[in-house]
């Protein structure tokens, strides 16, 4: 592990981003809404610099922690955009905490360097997969907000503490649909062009844990979209299926890489 392989620039940028995230995460209740949004925006920009340096400023690395870091940044990107349209959107402290943990995790576990002989199309394939991760993670975040809004309605709490319930529900399923399209494209590309992407090891379809979990997550999301369209699934049932699909997708890559990089170590 790991810190020995991190450049001073990456260390400095990651520390700055984590510190910036810590401000709204730890002091959200004491900051005004505008101040908290500004602090989170600064942290998001620093996080973008961390990712840009990792991809362009040094040898690109990839592993479970960088994947989670990019996913967290994509979720925060969605928040930054949505907060401009819906200023009443809450959960800044939770997103800031997610960002801080993701940045520090990628600093401690930077992953393996991309091999010089790797296919130039491999980063594009990874980008499709990570983009689907980000969209499903955004769907999960909105589903959590939706569950909280339902609880507030049952408890007759302040109706202006977040987005309207129907808006959250509509956004959740839009993110699920977009993520499903990208996940499908990722799986099809891996099936059709495995040899070009991964060399001889990808020449044939392998039923390993990554493939099984990916297909199970695809089936879960397909069931969710069909259930929504044909049977009107919503509320707890829809959120439960979404969580199951997201958990399976997390195990497909990040979970398997965590086992190989951390639990099994270099021997893997």
GILIN-V851894 format. One line per field, one symbol per residue. phi: phi as a letter, one per 30 degrees, with the letter a starting at -180 (. if undefined). Layout:
phi->???
This chain:
phi->.kddccdedddddddddddddddddcbedccdeddddddddddddddddedddddccadebbaddedddddddddddededddddbeddcidddddddddddddddddbdicddddcdddddedddddddddedddddddddddddddddddddchdedcdaddeddddddeddddddddddddddddddddbedddciddcdbdcdcdddddddddddddddddddddccieaidddddddddddddddddcddddddddcdciedd
